[in-house]
Amino acid sequence: MGKTIEILGLGAGDLTQLPLGVYKKLIKAEHVYLRTKEHPVVQELEKEGFLYSSFDAVYEKHEQFEQVYEEIVQFLLQKSKSERIIYAVPGHPLVAERTVQLLLEYGQKEGIEIHIGGGQSFIDAIFQSLKIDPIEGFQLLDGTALHVDQLQVSQHMIIGQVYDQYVASDVKLTLMERLPDDYLVSIVTAAGSQQERIVTIPLYELDRKVSLDNLTSIYVPPVKDEAILLKNFFKLREIIAELRGPDGCPWDKEQTHESLKKYLIEETYEVIEAIDSGDIDHLIEELGDVLLQVMLHAQIGEDEGYFAIEDVIEGIAAKMIRRHPHVFGNGQAEDSDAVVRTWQEIKKQEKGHTEESLLDGISKSLPGLIRAYELQKKASKVGFDWQEITPALEKVKEELQEFENELTEITGNKLLAKKEFGDLLFAFVNVARFLDIHPEEALLGTNEKFMRRFQFVEEKVKASGKTFEDYTLTELDEFWDEAKIKGL
Protein backbone atom coordinates (compact mmCIF):
# COMPACT_ATOMS: atom_id res chain seq x y z
CA MET A 1 0.00 0.00 0.00
CA GLY A 2 1.37 3.43 -0.94
CA LYS A 3 2.04 6.27 1.44
CA THR A 4 -1.27 7.91 2.38
CA ILE A 5 -2.59 10.80 4.46
CA GLU A 6 -6.34 10.95 5.06
CA ILE A 7 -7.69 14.30 6.19
CA LEU A 8 -10.98 14.53 8.09
CA GLY A 9 -13.01 17.55 9.13
CA LEU A 10 -14.22 17.96 12.72
CA GLY A 11 -17.01 20.29 11.65
CA ALA A 12 -17.84 23.75 12.85
CA GLY A 13 -19.54 22.89 16.12
CA ASP A 14 -20.33 19.95 18.40
CA LEU A 15 -20.61 16.19 17.87
CA THR A 16 -24.19 16.40 16.60
CA GLN A 17 -22.95 18.11 13.42
CA LEU A 18 -20.33 15.44 12.67
CA PRO A 19 -21.16 13.11 9.72
CA LEU A 20 -21.55 9.49 10.81
CA GLY A 21 -18.80 8.27 8.48
CA VAL A 22 -16.28 10.74 9.89
CA TYR A 23 -17.30 9.82 13.44
CA LYS A 24 -16.69 6.10 12.84
CA LYS A 25 -13.27 6.71 11.28
CA LEU A 26 -12.18 8.86 14.22
CA ILE A 27 -13.35 6.36 16.84
CA LYS A 28 -11.90 3.29 15.09
CA ALA A 29 -8.54 4.88 14.31
CA GLU A 30 -5.59 3.69 16.38
CA HIS A 31 -4.25 7.22 16.43
CA VAL A 32 -5.30 10.60 14.98
CA TYR A 33 -3.19 13.74 14.53
CA LEU A 34 -5.08 16.95 15.29
CA ARG A 35 -4.08 20.42 14.18
CA THR A 36 -5.59 21.52 17.48
CA LYS A 37 -7.41 19.73 20.28
CA GLU A 38 -9.29 22.93 21.19
CA HIS A 39 -12.56 21.82 19.62
CA PRO A 40 -15.91 20.69 21.14
CA VAL A 41 -15.89 17.44 19.13
CA VAL A 42 -12.54 16.42 20.60
CA GLN A 43 -13.76 17.03 24.12
CA GLU A 44 -16.77 14.76 23.53
CA LEU A 45 -14.77 12.06 21.73
CA GLU A 46 -12.31 11.87 24.63
CA LYS A 47 -15.13 10.36 26.70
CA GLU A 48 -15.27 7.48 24.20
CA GLY A 49 -11.56 6.65 24.40
CA PHE A 50 -10.47 8.74 21.43
CA LEU A 51 -6.68 8.47 20.90
CA TYR A 52 -4.86 11.45 19.41
CA SER A 53 -1.94 13.84 19.56
CA SER A 54 -2.20 17.52 18.68
CA PHE A 55 0.07 20.21 17.28
CA ASP A 56 -0.99 22.91 19.72
CA ALA A 57 2.53 23.13 21.14
CA VAL A 58 3.87 24.05 17.69
CA TYR A 59 1.93 27.33 17.83
CA GLU A 60 4.01 28.40 20.83
CA LYS A 61 7.28 27.86 18.97
CA HIS A 62 6.79 30.30 16.10
CA GLU A 63 5.84 33.93 15.63
CA GLN A 64 4.36 33.44 12.16
CA PHE A 65 1.44 31.14 11.32
CA GLU A 66 3.07 30.08 8.07
CA GLN A 67 5.99 28.66 10.09
CA VAL A 68 3.53 26.72 12.25
CA TYR A 69 1.78 25.25 9.23
CA GLU A 70 5.07 24.35 7.58
CA GLU A 71 6.30 22.40 10.62
CA ILE A 72 3.00 20.50 10.95
CA VAL A 73 3.03 19.55 7.26
CA GLN A 74 6.65 18.42 7.24
CA PHE A 75 6.03 16.25 10.32
CA LEU A 76 3.00 14.59 8.72
CA LEU A 77 4.80 13.99 5.43
CA GLN A 78 7.70 12.34 7.23
CA LYS A 79 5.43 10.18 9.38
CA SER A 80 3.42 9.07 6.33
CA LYS A 81 6.51 7.29 5.01
CA SER A 82 6.26 4.75 7.83
CA GLU A 83 2.57 4.72 8.81
CA ARG A 84 -0.88 5.50 7.46
CA ILE A 85 -1.83 8.95 8.72
CA ILE A 86 -5.22 10.28 9.74
CA TYR A 87 -5.12 14.03 10.22
CA ALA A 88 -8.16 15.97 11.54
CA VAL A 89 -8.81 19.69 11.31
CA PRO A 90 -11.64 22.01 12.43
CA GLY A 91 -14.47 22.58 9.94
CA HIS A 92 -14.08 21.13 6.45
CA PRO A 93 -10.55 20.24 5.25
CA LEU A 94 -10.86 22.34 2.12
CA VAL A 95 -12.23 25.50 3.71
CA ALA A 96 -9.77 27.92 5.32
CA GLU A 97 -7.19 25.23 6.09
CA ARG A 98 -3.68 26.23 5.02
CA THR A 99 -2.08 22.98 6.21
CA VAL A 100 -4.34 20.99 3.90
CA GLN A 101 -3.36 23.10 0.89
CA LEU A 102 0.31 22.60 1.72
CA LEU A 103 -0.20 18.83 2.08
CA LEU A 104 -1.88 18.70 -1.31
CA GLU A 105 1.00 20.65 -2.86
CA TYR A 106 3.88 18.76 -1.23
CA GLY A 107 2.16 15.37 -1.33
CA GLN A 108 1.95 15.42 -5.10
CA LYS A 109 5.67 16.20 -5.37
CA GLU A 110 6.67 13.45 -2.95
CA GLY A 111 4.33 10.75 -4.24
CA ILE A 112 2.11 10.75 -1.14
CA GLU A 113 -1.62 10.24 -1.68
CA ILE A 114 -3.82 12.80 0.06
CA HIS A 115 -7.43 11.76 0.66
CA ILE A 116 -10.00 14.33 1.80
CA GLY A 117 -12.75 13.06 4.09
CA GLY A 118 -15.97 14.81 5.09
CA GLY A 119 -16.70 17.45 7.67
CA GLN A 120 -19.13 20.32 7.86
CA SER A 121 -17.82 23.74 6.86
CA PHE A 122 -18.58 26.69 9.09
CA ILE A 123 -19.74 28.68 6.05
CA ASP A 124 -23.23 27.19 5.67
CA ALA A 125 -23.82 27.42 9.40
CA ILE A 126 -22.79 31.09 9.46
CA PHE A 127 -25.11 31.94 6.58
CA GLN A 128 -27.95 30.27 8.46
CA SER A 129 -27.11 31.83 11.82
CA LEU A 130 -26.75 35.35 10.41
CA LYS A 131 -29.63 34.89 7.96
CA ILE A 132 -27.70 36.24 4.97
CA ASP A 133 -27.87 35.20 1.33
CA PRO A 134 -24.45 34.61 -0.31
CA ILE A 135 -25.91 35.40 -3.73
CA GLU A 136 -25.66 39.07 -2.72
CA GLY A 137 -21.89 38.67 -2.88
CA PHE A 138 -19.53 37.68 -0.08
CA GLN A 139 -15.86 37.26 0.72
CA LEU A 140 -14.22 34.58 2.83
CA LEU A 141 -10.93 35.96 4.13
CA ASP A 142 -8.06 34.66 6.27
CA GLY A 143 -7.65 36.68 9.46
CA THR A 144 -4.01 35.63 9.82
CA ALA A 145 -3.10 37.12 6.43
CA LEU A 146 -5.61 39.93 5.97
CA HIS A 147 -4.64 42.89 3.77
CA VAL A 148 -6.60 46.07 3.24
CA ASP A 149 -6.50 45.66 -0.56
CA GLN A 150 -8.59 42.48 -0.24
CA LEU A 151 -11.53 44.22 1.36
CA GLN A 152 -14.70 44.59 -0.72
CA VAL A 153 -16.75 46.56 1.77
CA SER A 154 -19.88 46.53 -0.39
CA GLN A 155 -20.16 42.73 0.09
CA HIS A 156 -20.71 40.42 3.07
CA MET A 157 -17.29 39.67 4.57
CA ILE A 158 -16.55 36.60 6.69
CA ILE A 159 -13.10 36.53 8.24
CA GLY A 160 -11.96 33.15 9.54
CA GLN A 161 -8.87 31.93 11.40
CA VAL A 162 -9.36 34.55 14.13
CA TYR A 163 -7.82 32.36 16.82
CA ASP A 164 -6.87 34.87 19.48
CA GLN A 165 -6.72 38.54 20.45
CA TYR A 166 -3.48 39.10 18.53
CA VAL A 167 -5.12 38.08 15.27
CA ALA A 168 -8.27 39.99 16.24
CA SER A 169 -6.18 43.12 16.81
CA ASP A 170 -4.57 42.86 13.36
CA VAL A 171 -7.99 42.30 11.78
CA LYS A 172 -9.41 45.31 13.61
CA LEU A 173 -6.61 47.65 12.48
CA THR A 174 -6.92 46.45 8.88
CA LEU A 175 -10.69 46.96 8.81
CA MET A 176 -10.30 50.42 10.35
CA GLU A 177 -8.42 51.51 7.24
CA ARG A 178 -11.71 51.24 5.33
CA LEU A 179 -14.40 51.41 8.01
CA PRO A 180 -15.30 53.78 10.87
CA ASP A 181 -14.10 52.77 14.33
CA ASP A 182 -17.69 52.31 15.52
CA TYR A 183 -18.86 50.21 12.56
CA LEU A 184 -20.84 47.22 13.89
CA VAL A 185 -19.37 43.76 13.31
CA SER A 186 -20.37 40.35 14.66
CA ILE A 187 -18.22 37.72 16.34
CA VAL A 188 -19.65 34.30 15.50
CA THR A 189 -18.52 31.25 17.46
CA ALA A 190 -19.52 27.59 16.86
CA ALA A 191 -22.21 28.59 14.37
CA GLY A 192 -25.10 26.13 14.10
CA SER A 193 -24.18 24.15 17.23
CA GLN A 194 -25.60 24.16 20.73
CA GLN A 195 -22.62 26.30 21.75
CA GLU A 196 -23.32 28.97 19.14
CA ARG A 197 -22.63 32.54 20.21
CA ILE A 198 -23.13 35.71 18.18
CA VAL A 199 -21.95 38.99 19.68
CA THR A 200 -22.34 42.28 17.79
CA ILE A 201 -19.96 45.03 18.83
CA PRO A 202 -18.36 48.25 17.48
CA LEU A 203 -15.23 47.54 15.47
CA TYR A 204 -12.92 49.20 18.00
CA GLU A 205 -13.89 46.56 20.61
CA LEU A 206 -13.02 43.59 18.40
CA ASP A 207 -9.94 42.60 20.40
CA ARG A 208 -11.36 43.50 23.82
CA LYS A 209 -13.39 41.50 26.34
CA VAL A 210 -14.40 38.83 23.84
CA SER A 211 -13.23 35.20 23.96
CA LEU A 212 -11.84 33.89 20.67
CA ASP A 213 -11.01 30.32 19.61
CA ASN A 214 -10.69 27.97 16.64
CA LEU A 215 -14.42 28.20 15.93
CA THR A 216 -14.52 32.00 15.79
CA SER A 217 -15.22 34.04 12.68
CA ILE A 218 -15.81 37.74 12.21
CA TYR A 219 -18.76 38.90 10.12
CA VAL A 220 -18.64 42.37 8.55
CA PRO A 221 -21.97 43.40 6.97
CA PRO A 222 -22.01 45.25 3.63
CA VAL A 223 -21.52 49.00 3.81
CA LYS A 224 -24.58 50.99 2.75
CA ASP A 225 -23.40 54.44 3.83
CA GLU A 226 -22.34 56.40 0.73
CA ALA A 227 -19.91 58.50 2.79
CA ILE A 228 -17.93 55.38 3.75
CA LEU A 229 -17.97 54.02 0.20
CA LEU A 230 -16.33 57.21 -1.08
CA LYS A 231 -12.96 55.85 0.11
CA ASN A 232 -13.12 52.99 -2.36
CA PHE A 233 -11.76 53.05 -5.90
CA PHE A 234 -14.79 51.29 -7.38
CA LYS A 235 -17.00 54.13 -6.11
CA LEU A 236 -14.87 56.76 -7.84
CA ARG A 237 -15.05 54.80 -11.08
CA GLU A 238 -18.82 54.51 -10.68
CA ILE A 239 -19.13 58.29 -10.20
CA ILE A 240 -17.03 59.09 -13.28
CA ALA A 241 -19.03 56.62 -15.39
CA GLU A 242 -22.29 58.24 -14.23
CA LEU A 243 -20.99 61.73 -15.03
CA ARG A 244 -20.26 60.55 -18.57
CA GLY A 245 -23.44 58.48 -18.82
CA PRO A 246 -26.71 59.27 -20.63
CA ASP A 247 -28.13 61.15 -17.65
CA GLY A 248 -24.79 62.63 -16.62
CA CYS A 249 -23.25 66.09 -16.72
CA PRO A 250 -23.39 67.92 -20.10
CA TRP A 251 -19.86 69.29 -19.61
CA ASP A 252 -18.32 65.91 -18.74
CA LYS A 253 -20.06 64.21 -21.68
CA GLU A 254 -18.61 66.76 -24.11
CA GLN A 255 -14.98 66.26 -23.08
CA THR A 256 -12.39 64.57 -25.27
CA HIS A 257 -8.74 63.67 -24.80
CA GLU A 258 -7.85 66.88 -26.65
CA SER A 259 -10.16 69.16 -24.65
CA LEU A 260 -8.83 67.86 -21.33
CA LYS A 261 -5.14 68.48 -22.10
CA LYS A 262 -5.03 71.98 -20.64
CA TYR A 263 -6.70 70.83 -17.41
CA LEU A 264 -4.14 68.09 -16.85
CA ILE A 265 -1.34 70.64 -17.23
CA GLU A 266 -3.05 73.08 -14.85
CA GLU A 267 -3.74 70.42 -12.22
CA THR A 268 -0.15 69.17 -12.38
CA TYR A 269 1.19 72.64 -11.61
CA GLU A 270 -1.29 73.00 -8.78
CA VAL A 271 0.11 69.79 -7.25
CA ILE A 272 3.57 71.35 -7.37
CA GLU A 273 2.20 74.46 -5.68
CA ALA A 274 0.64 72.30 -2.95
CA ILE A 275 3.93 70.48 -2.39
CA ASP A 276 5.77 73.80 -2.07
CA SER A 277 3.19 75.09 0.40
CA GLY A 278 3.72 72.10 2.71
CA ASP A 279 -0.06 71.88 3.22
CA ILE A 280 -0.96 68.16 3.28
CA ASP A 281 -4.71 68.74 2.96
CA HIS A 282 -4.07 70.93 -0.08
CA LEU A 283 -1.82 68.26 -1.57
CA ILE A 284 -4.49 65.59 -1.06
CA GLU A 285 -7.03 67.78 -2.85
CA GLU A 286 -4.74 68.55 -5.80
CA LEU A 287 -3.62 64.93 -6.21
CA GLY A 288 -7.32 64.08 -6.34
CA ASP A 289 -7.75 66.58 -9.17
CA VAL A 290 -4.93 64.89 -11.13
CA LEU A 291 -6.50 61.48 -10.48
CA LEU A 292 -9.80 62.89 -11.77
CA GLN A 293 -8.10 63.74 -15.05
CA VAL A 294 -6.71 60.19 -15.34
CA MET A 295 -10.14 58.72 -14.61
CA LEU A 296 -11.85 60.97 -17.16
CA HIS A 297 -9.37 59.98 -19.88
CA ALA A 298 -9.84 56.30 -18.97
CA GLN A 299 -13.63 56.63 -19.07
CA ILE A 300 -13.46 58.31 -22.47
CA GLY A 301 -11.31 55.41 -23.64
CA GLU A 302 -13.85 52.93 -22.30
CA ASP A 303 -16.80 54.82 -23.81
CA GLU A 304 -15.09 54.73 -27.21
CA GLY A 305 -14.21 51.04 -26.82
CA TYR A 306 -10.44 51.45 -26.96
CA PHE A 307 -9.23 50.98 -23.36
CA ALA A 308 -10.35 51.11 -19.73
CA ILE A 309 -8.74 52.05 -16.42
CA GLU A 310 -7.69 48.39 -15.95
CA ASP A 311 -5.51 48.69 -19.06
CA VAL A 312 -3.87 51.80 -17.64
CA ILE A 313 -3.22 50.08 -14.31
CA GLU A 314 -1.96 46.90 -15.98
CA GLY A 315 0.40 48.88 -18.20
CA ILE A 316 2.05 50.87 -15.41
CA ALA A 317 2.21 47.86 -13.05
CA ALA A 318 3.91 45.71 -15.69
CA LYS A 319 6.30 48.55 -16.54
CA MET A 320 7.31 49.02 -12.89
CA ILE A 321 8.11 45.32 -12.58
CA ARG A 322 10.06 45.20 -15.86
CA ARG A 323 12.10 48.30 -15.13
CA HIS A 324 12.97 47.38 -11.54
CA PRO A 325 14.78 44.03 -11.93
CA HIS A 326 16.78 44.86 -8.80
CA VAL A 327 13.52 44.75 -6.82
CA PHE A 328 11.37 42.19 -8.66
CA GLY A 329 14.11 40.05 -10.19
CA ASN A 330 17.76 39.13 -9.76
CA GLY A 331 19.25 42.44 -10.86
CA GLN A 332 21.59 44.63 -8.86
CA ALA A 333 21.53 48.40 -8.27
CA GLU A 334 24.16 50.03 -6.08
CA ASP A 335 22.67 53.52 -6.15
CA SER A 336 20.02 55.70 -7.79
CA ASP A 337 22.31 56.47 -10.77
CA ALA A 338 22.51 52.75 -11.52
CA VAL A 339 18.73 52.54 -11.30
CA VAL A 340 18.36 55.34 -13.89
CA ARG A 341 20.84 53.65 -16.25
CA THR A 342 18.99 50.35 -15.98
CA TRP A 343 15.67 52.12 -16.55
CA GLN A 344 16.93 53.80 -19.72
CA GLU A 345 18.47 50.60 -21.08
CA ILE A 346 15.28 48.60 -20.55
CA LYS A 347 13.27 51.45 -22.06
CA LYS A 348 15.40 51.26 -25.23
CA GLN A 349 14.89 47.49 -25.45
CA GLU A 350 11.12 47.91 -25.06
CA LYS A 351 10.91 50.45 -27.89
CA GLY A 352 12.47 47.89 -30.23
CA HIS A 353 14.36 50.46 -32.29
CA THR A 354 17.38 52.71 -32.03
CA GLU A 355 16.68 56.43 -31.74
CA GLU A 356 18.11 58.52 -34.59
CA SER A 357 19.15 61.14 -32.05
CA LEU A 358 19.94 61.03 -28.35
CA LEU A 359 17.41 63.85 -27.94
CA ASP A 360 14.48 62.07 -29.63
CA GLY A 361 13.00 60.85 -26.35
CA ILE A 362 12.42 64.36 -24.98
CA SER A 363 8.81 65.41 -25.47
CA LYS A 364 8.16 68.55 -27.53
CA SER A 365 5.11 69.27 -25.38
CA LEU A 366 7.21 70.03 -22.28
CA PRO A 367 7.28 73.66 -21.07
CA GLY A 368 10.28 75.52 -22.56
CA LEU A 369 12.40 75.75 -19.40
CA ILE A 370 11.90 72.08 -18.57
CA ARG A 371 12.65 71.00 -22.13
CA ALA A 372 15.85 73.08 -22.20
CA TYR A 373 16.91 71.47 -18.93
CA GLU A 374 16.24 67.95 -20.25
CA LEU A 375 17.99 68.61 -23.58
CA GLN A 376 21.13 69.82 -21.83
CA LYS A 377 21.05 66.93 -19.38
CA LYS A 378 20.84 64.38 -22.20
CA ALA A 379 23.70 66.03 -24.11
CA SER A 380 25.89 66.11 -21.00
CA LYS A 381 25.68 62.30 -20.70
CA VAL A 382 27.87 61.92 -23.81
CA GLY A 383 30.36 64.58 -22.72
CA PHE A 384 28.87 67.55 -24.59
CA ASP A 385 29.14 69.79 -21.56
CA TRP A 386 31.52 72.01 -19.64
CA GLN A 387 33.26 70.39 -16.72
CA GLU A 388 32.81 73.36 -14.37
CA ILE A 389 30.46 76.28 -13.90
CA THR A 390 32.84 79.13 -14.89
CA PRO A 391 32.47 78.72 -18.69
CA ALA A 392 28.69 78.43 -18.23
CA LEU A 393 28.64 81.76 -16.38
CA GLU A 394 30.78 83.34 -19.08
CA LYS A 395 28.30 82.09 -21.68
CA VAL A 396 25.51 83.90 -19.80
CA LYS A 397 27.51 87.15 -19.90
CA GLU A 398 28.19 86.66 -23.61
CA GLU A 399 24.51 86.06 -24.41
CA LEU A 400 23.47 89.03 -22.27
CA GLN A 401 25.83 91.28 -24.18
CA GLU A 402 24.48 90.01 -27.51
CA PHE A 403 20.94 90.65 -26.30
CA GLU A 404 21.83 94.20 -25.22
CA ASN A 405 23.47 94.82 -28.57
CA GLU A 406 20.24 93.97 -30.36
CA LEU A 407 18.32 96.38 -28.10
CA THR A 408 20.66 99.26 -28.86
CA GLU A 409 20.64 98.77 -32.62
CA ILE A 410 19.01 101.71 -34.40
CA THR A 411 16.87 99.39 -36.46
CA GLY A 412 15.63 97.57 -33.34
CA ASN A 413 15.25 94.13 -34.93
CA LYS A 414 12.70 92.39 -32.68
CA LEU A 415 13.20 88.99 -34.31
CA LEU A 416 16.92 89.01 -33.52
CA ALA A 417 16.24 90.30 -30.00
CA LYS A 418 13.81 87.44 -29.47
CA LYS A 419 16.44 84.93 -30.63
CA GLU A 420 19.10 86.38 -28.36
CA PHE A 421 16.68 86.43 -25.44
CA GLY A 422 16.04 82.71 -25.98
CA ASP A 423 19.79 82.09 -26.06
CA LEU A 424 20.13 83.98 -22.78
CA LEU A 425 17.45 81.88 -21.09
CA PHE A 426 19.04 78.69 -22.42
CA ALA A 427 22.41 79.75 -21.00
CA PHE A 428 20.81 80.51 -17.61
CA VAL A 429 19.27 77.01 -17.60
CA ASN A 430 22.77 75.58 -18.06
CA VAL A 431 24.01 77.48 -14.99
CA ALA A 432 21.03 76.23 -12.99
CA ARG A 433 21.85 72.66 -13.99
CA PHE A 434 25.42 73.01 -12.68
CA LEU A 435 24.01 74.19 -9.34
CA ASP A 436 21.47 71.33 -9.27
CA ILE A 437 18.65 73.87 -9.42
CA HIS A 438 15.64 72.96 -11.51
CA PRO A 439 14.83 76.13 -13.46
CA GLU A 440 11.08 75.54 -13.52
CA GLU A 441 10.94 75.09 -9.75
CA ALA A 442 13.09 78.18 -9.23
CA LEU A 443 10.84 80.27 -11.45
CA LEU A 444 7.71 78.96 -9.72
CA GLY A 445 9.20 80.06 -6.41
CA THR A 446 9.97 83.51 -7.79
CA ASN A 447 6.44 83.83 -9.17
CA GLU A 448 5.00 83.05 -5.75
CA LYS A 449 7.35 85.56 -4.12
CA PHE A 450 6.30 88.24 -6.61
CA MET A 451 2.63 87.54 -5.85
CA ARG A 452 3.16 87.84 -2.09
CA ARG A 453 5.04 91.13 -2.36
CA PHE A 454 2.75 92.67 -4.97
CA GLN A 455 -0.30 91.76 -2.90
CA PHE A 456 1.36 93.52 0.05
CA VAL A 457 1.77 96.61 -2.14
CA GLU A 458 -1.91 96.34 -3.12
CA GLU A 459 -2.93 96.21 0.54
CA LYS A 460 -0.85 99.31 1.30
CA VAL A 461 -2.38 101.24 -1.58
CA LYS A 462 -5.90 100.18 -0.59
CA ALA A 463 -5.32 101.11 3.07
CA SER A 464 -4.22 104.60 2.04
CA GLY A 465 -7.52 105.27 0.32
CA LYS A 466 -5.70 106.10 -2.92
CA THR A 467 -5.24 104.32 -6.23
CA PHE A 468 -2.10 103.06 -7.94
CA GLU A 469 -2.25 106.06 -10.25
CA ASP A 470 -1.78 108.37 -7.26
CA TYR A 471 1.67 106.87 -6.52
CA THR A 472 4.95 107.20 -8.30
CA LEU A 473 7.00 104.09 -9.05
CA THR A 474 9.53 105.20 -6.41
CA GLU A 475 6.79 105.33 -3.76
CA LEU A 476 5.47 101.91 -4.77
CA ASP A 477 9.03 100.54 -4.57
CA GLU A 478 9.15 101.68 -0.95
CA PHE A 479 6.15 99.42 -0.21
CA TRP A 480 7.94 96.63 -2.09
CA ASP A 481 11.09 97.08 0.01
CA GLU A 482 8.92 96.95 3.15
CA ALA A 483 7.53 93.61 1.97
CA LYS A 484 11.09 92.34 1.51
CA ILE A 485 12.02 93.43 5.04
CA LYS A 486 9.00 91.51 6.38
CA GLY A 487 10.31 88.38 4.65
CA LEU A 488 7.50 88.14 2.12
C-alpha positions, 0 to 999 in steps of 0.5 A, a space after each residue: 500500500 502506498 504512502 497515504 494521508 487521510 484528512 478529516 473535518 471535525 465540523 464547525 460545532 459539536 458532535 451532533 454536526 459530525 457526519 456518521 462516516 467521519 465519526 466512525 473513522 475517528 473512533 476506530 482509528 488507532 491514532 489521529 493527529 489533530 491540528 488543534 485539540 481545542 474543539 468541542 468534538 474532541 472534548 466529547 470524543 475523549 469520553 469514548 476513548 479517542 486516541 490522538 496527539 495535537 500540534 498545539 505546542 507548535 503554535 508556541 514555537 513560532 511567531 508566524 502562522 506560516 511557520 507553524 503550518 510548515 512544521 506540521 506539514 513536514 512532520 505529517 509527510 515524514 510520518 506518512 513514510 512509515 505509517 498511514 496517517 489520519 489528520 483531523 482539522 476544524 471545519 471542512 478540510 478544504 475550507 480555510 485550512 492552510 495545512 491541507 493546501 500545503 499537504 496537497 502541494 507537497 504530497 503530489 511532489 513526494 508521491 504521497 496520496 492525500 485523501 479528503 474526508 468529510 466534515 461540515 464547513 462553518 460557512 453554511 452554518 454562518 449563513 444560516 445563523 446570520 440569515 444572509 444570502 451569499 448570492 448578494 456577494 460575499 468574501 471569505 478571508 483569512 484573518 491571519 493574512 488579511 490585507 486592506 487591498 482584499 476588502 470589498 466593503 460593499 459585500 458580506 465579509 466573513 473573516 476566519 482563522 481569528 484564533 486569538 486577540 493578537 489576530 483579532 487586533 490585526 484584523 481590527 486595524 486592517 478593517 479600520 483603514 476602510 471602516 469607521 471605528 464604531 462600525 458594527 461587526 459580529 463575532 460568530 462562534 460555533 455557528 449552528 451548534 448548541 454552543 453557538 454565540 453571536 456577539 455584535 460590537 463596534 469595530 474598535 472593541 473587536 480585540 477586547 473583552 471577547 473570547 476567541 477560539 478555533 471556531 470563531 469568525 468575524 462577520 462584517 456586513 455590507 456597507 450601505 453608507 455612501 460617505 464610507 464608500 467614497 474611500 473605495 476606488 470602485 465608487 470613484 469609477 462609478 461616479 465618473 461613469 455616471 458623469 459621462 453616462 446618458 443622464 450625466 453632466 453635459 460638460 463631462 459628456 462633451 470632453 475629449 482627450 484633446 479638450 482635457 489636455 489643458 486641465 491636466 497641465 493646470 492640475 499638475 502645476 497645482 500639485 507642485 504648488 501644494 507640495 511647495 506650500 507644505 499643506 498636506 490637505 491641499 496636496 491631497 485635494 490637488 492629487 485628487 484633481 490629477 487622479 480625476 483627469 486620469 479617470 476621465 481619460 480612462 472613461 473616455 477610452 472605455 466609452 469609445 471602446 479602446 481601453 479602460 482604467 484596468 488597461 492603464 493600471 496593468 500597463 504601469 504595473 507591468 512597466 514598474 516590474 520590468 524596469 525594476 529588476 533589482 527589486 522584482 528580479 535578480 538584478 543589482 543596483 548600487 545607487 540611484 544612478 545605476 537605477 536610472 541607467 537600468 531604466 533607460 536601457 530597458 526602455 530602449 529594449 522595449 521600444 524595439 528600435 534605435 533612436 536617430 538622435 539622443 534627444 528624440 525621447 524628450 517630449 516637444 510638449 514640455 514647457 520651454 524651461 523644462 525641455 531646455 533642462 532635459 535637452 542639456 542633461 541628455 547632451 551632458 551624458 555623452 560629454 557635450 558639456 563644460 566640466 565646471 560652472 565658470 564657462 557656463 557663467 561666461 556664456 551667460 555674460 556673452 549672451 546678455 551682451 548680444 541681447 543688449 546689442 540687439 536692443 541698442 541697434 538703431 533698427 531695433 530688430 525684434 526677431 533678432 532680439 527674441 532669438 538672443 533672449 532665448 539664447 540667454 534663457 538657455 544659457 541661464 538654464 545651463 548654470 542652474 543645472 550646474 548648481 542642481 537647481 531645476 529652473 522651472 521650480 526656481 521660477 515657480 518660487 519667484 512667481 510666488 514671491 512676486 505675488 506675495 510682495 505685490 499683494 502687500 503693495 496692493 494692501 498698502 495702496 488700498 489702506 491709504 484710500 488712494 489708487 495706484 495712479 496716485 503713486 509714483 514708481 519710487 513710492 510703490 518701490 518703498 512698499 515693495 522694500 517693506 515687503 522684503 524686510 518683512 520676509 514676504 
